[in-house]
Amino acid sequence: MAPERASQFCFSAFQIFVKNGRQWNTNNNLDNKDILQFKENIKKFDIKNTVAHATYLINLGSQNPEVVEKSKLDIKNEVKMCNDLGINYLVIHPGSAENHNNAIHNIMDFLNSLDTGDTSILIENSSGKGNTLPGSIDEMASMMDMAKTGFIYALMYAIFMPMVMI
């Protein structure tokens, strides 16, 4: 349905969720018929880029090991689903942490270790509210320096992101 809807608006790209964005469920085996139909529609409607947004529950910076483990499993599952569907990019918010420096290194170590196949992970900036990551331009630059992944800069968050003036 998404490829057809995108083409109705003359879009050559779209973003979807490959699963419920507010649940941890990691047993999302896609039906082969649905996968084939999705891929056929991508070609049929001349879609150039496809993007999925990962669940909002992900928190790779959490102090709670159970949350970090769930987050890692979820990302691996969503990467698999994106590859099955032929989706180019998976956008993630990496989470929040009290100790941003440690969390950034742990997050980037994990993301850089992933085999993402033909799907590239894009880290989306945050508003910088609370302890969200990356919460500033400097944090985003630090993550970019360590990254094998890409980044997406959401202007809606940038309005609230603290800037460092030099």
C-alpha positions as CSV (number, residue, x, y, z in Angstrom):
1,M,0.0,0.0,0.0
2,A,2.8,2.5,0.9
3,P,4.4,2.4,-2.6
4,E,1.1,3.1,-4.3
5,R,0.2,5.9,-1.9
6,A,3.6,7.5,-2.4
7,S,3.2,7.4,-6.2
8,Q,-0.2,9.0,-5.9
9,F,1.6,12.1,-4.5
10,C,4.4,11.8,-7.1
11,F,6.9,10.8,-4.3
12,S,9.9,8.7,-5.2
13,A,10.5,7.8,-1.5
14,F,8.5,7.1,1.6
15,Q,8.9,6.0,5.3
16,I,7.1,3.3,7.1
17,F,7.2,1.2,10.2
18,V,7.9,-2.4,9.5
19,K,6.3,-3.3,12.9
20,N,4.4,-1.5,15.6
21,G,6.6,1.4,16.7
22,R,5.5,1.2,20.3
23,Q,6.0,-2.5,21.0
24,W,9.0,-4.7,21.8
25,N,7.7,-7.7,19.8
26,T,10.7,-9.1,18.0
27,N,8.9,-12.1,16.4
28,N,7.9,-10.4,13.3
29,N,8.2,-12.9,10.5
30,L,6.9,-11.4,7.3
31,D,4.8,-13.4,5.0
32,N,6.6,-14.3,1.8
33,K,3.6,-13.3,-0.3
34,D,3.6,-9.8,1.4
35,I,7.3,-9.4,0.8
36,L,7.0,-10.2,-2.9
37,Q,4.0,-7.9,-3.2
38,F,5.9,-5.1,-1.5
39,K,8.9,-5.5,-3.7
40,E,6.8,-5.7,-6.9
41,N,5.1,-2.5,-5.9
42,I,8.4,-0.7,-5.3
43,K,9.3,-1.4,-8.9
44,K,5.8,-0.9,-10.3
45,F,5.5,2.6,-8.8
46,D,9.1,3.5,-9.5
47,I,10.1,4.2,-5.9
48,K,13.8,5.1,-5.6
49,N,14.3,5.1,-1.8
50,T,12.5,3.3,1.0
51,V,12.9,4.2,4.7
52,A,11.7,2.4,7.8
53,H,11.6,4.0,11.3
54,A,12.6,1.8,14.2
55,T,10.5,1.4,17.3
56,Y,10.5,4.4,19.7
57,L,11.3,2.1,22.6
58,I,14.9,1.6,21.7
59,N,17.4,2.8,24.3
60,L,20.9,1.6,23.7
61,G,22.2,4.1,26.3
62,S,20.0,2.7,29.1
63,Q,21.6,1.9,32.5
64,N,19.2,-1.2,32.5
65,P,20.9,-4.1,30.8
66,E,17.6,-5.7,30.0
67,V,16.5,-2.6,28.1
68,V,19.8,-2.5,26.2
69,E,19.4,-6.2,25.3
70,K,15.8,-5.7,24.1
71,S,16.9,-2.7,22.1
72,K,19.7,-4.7,20.4
73,L,17.4,-7.6,19.6
74,D,14.8,-5.2,18.2
75,I,17.3,-3.4,16.0
76,K,18.6,-6.7,14.6
77,N,15.0,-7.9,13.9
78,E,14.1,-4.6,12.2
79,V,17.2,-4.7,10.1
80,K,16.3,-8.3,9.0
81,M,12.8,-7.2,8.1
82,C,14.1,-4.2,6.2
83,N,16.4,-6.5,4.2
84,D,13.6,-9.0,3.6
85,L,11.5,-6.1,2.1
86,G,14.4,-4.4,0.3
87,I,14.1,-1.3,2.4
88,N,17.2,1.0,1.9
89,Y,17.3,2.7,5.3
90,L,16.4,2.2,8.9
91,V,16.1,5.3,11.0
92,I,16.8,5.0,14.8
93,H,16.7,7.2,17.8
94,P,19.5,5.6,19.8
95,G,18.0,6.4,23.2
96,S,19.0,8.4,26.3
97,A,21.6,8.2,29.0
98,E,22.9,10.1,32.0
99,N,26.5,9.6,31.0
100,H,26.4,10.7,27.3
101,N,30.1,10.1,26.6
102,N,30.0,6.4,27.7
103,A,26.7,5.8,26.1
104,I,27.8,7.3,22.7
105,H,30.8,4.9,22.6
106,N,28.7,1.9,23.6
107,I,26.0,2.8,21.0
108,M,28.5,3.3,18.2
109,D,30.4,0.1,19.1
110,F,27.2,-1.9,18.8
111,L,25.9,-0.2,15.6
112,N,29.3,-0.5,13.9
113,S,29.4,-4.2,14.7
114,L,26.1,-4.9,13.0
115,D,25.8,-6.7,9.7
116,T,23.0,-4.6,8.1
117,G,23.1,-6.2,4.7
118,D,21.7,-3.9,2.1
119,T,19.9,-1.7,4.7
120,S,21.8,1.3,6.0
121,I,21.1,2.5,9.5
122,L,20.5,6.2,9.9
123,I,20.8,7.8,13.3
124,E,18.3,10.6,13.8
125,N,19.1,13.6,16.0
126,S,17.0,14.4,19.0
127,S,15.7,17.5,20.5
128,G,18.3,17.4,23.3
129,K,15.5,17.4,25.9
130,G,16.3,15.3,29.0
131,N,19.1,12.9,28.3
132,T,18.3,12.0,24.7
133,L,21.1,11.2,22.3
134,P,22.4,12.8,20.3
135,G,21.3,15.8,22.2
136,S,23.6,18.5,20.7
137,I,25.4,19.2,17.5
138,D,28.7,18.3,19.2
139,E,27.3,14.9,20.2
140,M,26.1,14.3,16.7
141,A,29.5,15.2,15.3
142,S,31.2,12.9,17.8
143,M,28.9,10.0,16.8
144,M,29.5,10.8,13.1
145,D,33.3,10.6,13.7
146,M,32.9,7.1,15.0
147,A,30.2,5.9,12.6
148,K,30.0,3.4,9.9
149,T,26.3,4.4,9.7
150,G,24.6,7.4,8.2
151,F,22.7,10.2,9.9
152,I,19.5,12.0,9.3
153,Y,19.0,15.5,10.5
154,A,15.4,16.2,11.5
155,L,14.8,19.9,11.5
156,M,11.8,19.5,13.8
157,Y,14.2,18.4,16.5
158,A,17.0,20.8,15.5
159,I,14.8,23.7,16.6
160,F,15.1,22.5,20.2
161,M,18.7,21.1,20.0
162,P,21.2,23.2,22.0
163,M,23.9,24.8,19.9
164,V,27.4,25.4,21.0
165,M,28.6,28.9,20.0
166,I,32.3,29.3,19.4
